[in-house]
Each structure stands twice: as structure tokens, then as C-alpha cells.
Amino acid sequence: MRDQANLLEAAEPTISEEEKYRRQIYWMEVQRLLELFSYPDFPNSGVITVGTGEATVMLRACSYLRLQLRKTALGSISDAVLERGDLDSEKFTGDERQAILCYCFIATLQETIIQKLPSLAVFSPGTLKVWKVLSSPVARLFSKRNQPSDDISRLEMSEVWQVVVLNDPVNLMSYVTTVFKSVLNLPEEVATQRMREVHELKSSIVWKGPKDKAEIHVRTLQSWHLQAVLRRE
């Protein structure tokens, strides 16, 4: 898994400054995940310990690694195969086989965390504020977004905006449901329904309201590596 993570780091494309700092945060979470496998007794015991306070970081790191593996080492595999989970490692060889084993292992780890630690903390707007001070370009970008004119503010508050989540072939259905419950505070039944809409209809409107709050929800869902977009109703 560490080898795969190192390959991903080397494969990063040219990106914007804002995205660069965002990915630095994601990469720090991946490093924290890898640390779980660095303890001296792990090769003998095969046991890792994930505390309640670390669960959200571990889940996001797993999601990020799986998405990046899909873009790189598993790029030749179709979305349909990934969604079905039809990944028999015996059909592959070399680096691709190693990547598939890593991809499936991370999914198992995610499922285990979700089952054992169902109550998760949210990647809150307060955490998003940390990004503002990472660099002056990012700070200026947030400053411009957060200081609209009075006329624009009144207009946006009177409008209804939708938070839409699009389907992807990578994230587990249990993971998507957990994120909906944690980020949007949806009841289990509603979160599951929205997840099924994403999976079966390829998109779902998961929240409606004023633009400022909708933007926060979109950014928070994106920080969990879901394909969330903002849409005016």
C-alpha cells in the first residue's frame, strides 16, 4: 500500500494553487493512514488500531487512495467492472495486480471502520477555514467569495440552490451513506435513499437552501471525495 501511495505522489499533475494546498491536506491524511502499518508489531500481529477520533481521517484517506488508484494504475478498467466489484486479482499480473489488491484491501478497511465506528465527526467548516491561511492566493480567493456586495447577497439569499451528488464507480455505497449522515445530518433511511439515487439514477439532490450554506455543503462533501456540485434551482 505504501508503494502505491508513493507512486501516486509522483504522478500528481500540474494543478492550481488552491487545489495544490487542498491535496496537501489529503496527502497528510494518507500519511496518517500509512502510519498505522508502521508499528513494529504489525507484521507479526496483523493488527492495526483506529481510534474514534481518527476514523474520519482514515475513511477520507482510504477514499482518496482508491480514487487516485482508479485514475492511474486502474485506469484501463471500466466503470462498470469497478461498480460491480468484479476484480479478480488472478486475472491480472505485475503492477496492476498489486494495485487491485491494494484497492480491495482499502475497501475492506473502510467497511470495517464504518461498521465498528458508525458515529463520525464531520469535516467541519471550521477545518475549511484552515485552508484560507495556507497561501495568500487561496486567502484572496476565499476573501472574494465571502465578501459579496449587498445587492448580490440579498439576491443569493432569496434564491434556492441545490447540492447535487453525482455517481462515481469507486466510493462504497456504505461510505456514501455514512458521509450523508455525518455531513448533512440525514437520518439513516433518508441517507440510504439518497445514496441509492446516486447509484441508480447517477445523481441525487441531497440538500436545498441559500447559496452560502450550499457552498459549504459542497466543499465539505468534496473534502470527503464525493462528486458534489452546486446548482441553482
C-alpha positions in Angstrom: 0.0 0.0 0.0 2.9 2.3 0.8 4.4 1.6 -2.6 1.1 2.5 -4.3 0.9 5.7 -2.3 4.4 6.7 -3.3 3.6 6.1 -7.0 0.5 8.4 -6.7 2.6 11.2 -5.1 5.0 11.0 -8.1 2.1 11.0 -10.6 0.5 14.3 -9.4 -0.3 16.6 -12.4 0.2 20.3 -12.7 -2.7 21.8 -10.7 -3.9 25.2 -9.4 -2.5 26.7 -6.2 -5.9 26.1 -4.4 -6.0 22.5 -5.5 -2.4 22.0 -4.5 -3.0 23.0 -0.9 -6.2 21.0 -0.8 -4.3 17.9 -1.9 -1.6 18.6 0.7 -4.2 18.2 3.3 -5.4 15.0 1.7 -1.8 13.7 1.4 -1.3 14.4 5.1 -4.3 12.2 5.8 -2.9 9.4 3.6 0.4 9.6 5.5 -1.5 9.2 8.8 -3.2 6.1 7.4 0.1 4.6 6.4 1.5 5.2 9.9 -1.0 2.6 11.2 1.0 0.0 9.3 4.4 1.2 10.6 4.3 -0.1 14.1 7.0 -2.7 14.8 4.5 -5.5 15.7 2.2 -5.1 12.7 4.0 -7.7 10.5 3.6 -10.3 13.3 0.2 -9.4 14.7 -1.6 -8.1 11.6 -3.5 -5.8 13.9 -4.0 -2.0 13.5 -5.8 0.2 15.9 -8.1 3.0 14.7 -9.4 5.4 17.4 -12.8 7.1 17.2 -11.1 10.4 16.7 -9.1 9.1 13.7 -12.0 7.4 11.9 -12.9 10.3 9.7 -9.3 10.8 8.6 -8.9 7.1 7.9 -12.1 7.0 5.8 -11.2 10.0 3.8 -7.6 8.8 3.2 -8.9 5.4 2.0 -11.3 7.1 -0.4 -8.6 9.4 -1.7 -6.2 6.5 -2.3 -8.9 4.4 -4.1 -9.9 7.4 -6.4 -6.3 8.0 -7.2 -5.6 4.4 -8.0 -8.6 4.4 -10.3 -7.1 7.4 -12.2 -3.7 5.8 -12.5 -2.9 2.1 -12.1 -6.5 1.0 -12.7 -7.3 3.4 -15.5 -7.8 0.7 -18.0 -10.6 -1.0 -16.0 -14.1 0.1 -17.0 -16.5 1.9 -14.6 -19.0 -1.0 -14.9 -16.4 -3.5 -13.7 -15.4 -1.3 -10.8 -19.1 -0.7 -9.8 -19.8 -4.5 -9.8 -16.6 -5.1 -7.8 -15.7 -7.8 -10.3 -11.9 -7.5 -9.6 -10.4 -11.0 -9.6 -6.7 -10.3 -8.9 -5.8 -13.6 -10.5 -6.8 -12.2 -13.9 -4.1 -9.5 -13.7 -0.3 -9.5 -13.3 2.5 -7.2 -12.2 1.8 -3.7 -11.0 -1.8 -3.8 -12.0 -2.4 -6.9 -9.8 -0.7 -5.2 -6.9 -2.9 -2.1 -7.4 -6.0 -4.2 -7.4 -5.1 -5.9 -4.2 -4.4 -2.5 -2.6 -7.7 -1.1 -3.9 -9.7 -4.1 -2.5 -7.8 -4.1 0.8 -8.6 -0.4 1.3 -12.3 -1.0 0.7 -12.3 -3.7 3.3 -10.6 -1.4 5.8 -13.3 1.3 5.0 -16.1 -1.1 5.6 -14.7 -2.3 8.9 -14.3 1.3 10.2 -17.9 2.1 9.1 -19.2 -1.0 10.8 -17.3 -0.6 14.0 -17.4 3.2 14.4 -20.8 4.3 12.9 -20.8 7.7 14.7 -18.3 10.0 12.9 -17.3 13.6 13.3 -17.8 16.0 10.4 -15.0 17.6 8.4 -16.4 20.9 9.6 -16.5 24.4 8.1 -14.0 25.3 10.9 -11.5 23.0 9.3 -12.1 24.5 5.9 -11.0 27.9 7.3 -7.6 26.5 7.8 -7.2 26.4 4.1 -7.6 30.2 3.9 -4.3 30.9 5.6 -2.3 28.3 3.7 -1.3 30.8 1.0 -2.2 34.3 0.0 -3.7 33.3 -3.4 -6.1 30.9 -1.6 -6.8 33.5 1.1 -7.7 36.1 -1.5 -9.9 33.7 -3.3 -11.9 32.9 -0.1 -12.0 36.6 0.8 -13.6 37.5 -2.6 -16.1 34.7 -2.2 -17.1 35.7 1.3 -17.5 39.5 0.7 -20.1 39.9 -2.0 -21.9 43.2 -2.5 -25.1 43.9 -0.5 -27.2 43.6 -3.7 -25.7 40.2 -4.6 -26.1 39.0 -1.0 -29.8 39.8 -0.9 -30.3 38.2 -4.3 -28.5 35.0 -3.4 -30.3 34.7 -0.1 -33.6 34.8 -1.9 -32.6 32.1 -4.3 -32.7 28.3 -3.7 -29.6 26.4 -4.5 -29.2 22.6 -4.8 -26.4 20.4 -3.6 -26.2 17.6 -6.1 -24.0 14.5 -5.7 -23.0 12.6 -8.9 -22.3 8.9 -9.1 -18.8 7.5 -9.2 -17.6 3.9 -9.6 -15.2 4.0 -6.7 -16.7 5.1 -3.4 -18.5 2.3 -1.5 -22.3 2.7 -1.0 -21.8 2.3 2.8 -19.3 5.1 2.7 -21.6 7.5 0.7 -24.4 6.8 3.2 -22.1 7.4 6.1 -21.0 10.7 4.6 -24.6 11.8 4.0 -25.5 11.1 7.7 -22.4 12.8 9.1 -22.2 15.9 6.8 -25.8 16.6 6.1 -27.2 15.1 9.4 -29.7 12.9 7.4 -31.5 10.1 9.1 -30.3 6.6 8.2 -33.3 5.9 6.0 -33.1 9.2 4.1 -29.3 8.9 3.7 -29.7 5.4 2.3 -32.4 6.6 -0.2 -30.2 9.5 -1.4 -27.3 7.0 -1.8 -29.4 4.7 -3.9 -30.5 7.6 -6.1 -26.8 8.5 -6.7 -26.0 4.9 -7.5 -29.1 4.0 -9.7 -30.1 7.4 -11.2 -26.4 8.7 -11.3 -27.2 11.8 -9.3 -29.3 13.0 -6.3 -30.3 16.3 -4.8 -29.1 15.9 -1.2 -29.8 19.4 0.1 -31.5 22.7 -0.8 -31.2 26.2 0.6 -29.3 29.5 0.4 -26.1 29.7 -1.6 -23.7 30.3 1.2 -24.8 27.2 3.1 -25.0 25.2 -0.1 -21.4 26.1 -0.9 -20.2 24.9 2.5 -22.0 21.6 2.0 -20.5 21.2 -1.5 -17.0 21.8 -0.2 -17.4 19.6 2.8 -18.8 16.7 0.6 -15.9 17.2 -1.8 -13.5 17.0 1.1 -14.9 13.5 1.6 -14.1 12.9 -2.1 -17.7 12.8 -3.3 -18.6 14.4 -6.6 -20.7 17.2 -5.3 -21.8 20.2 -7.4 -23.8 23.4 -6.8 -26.8 24.0 -8.9 -29.4 26.9 -8.9 -32.9 25.6 -8.6 
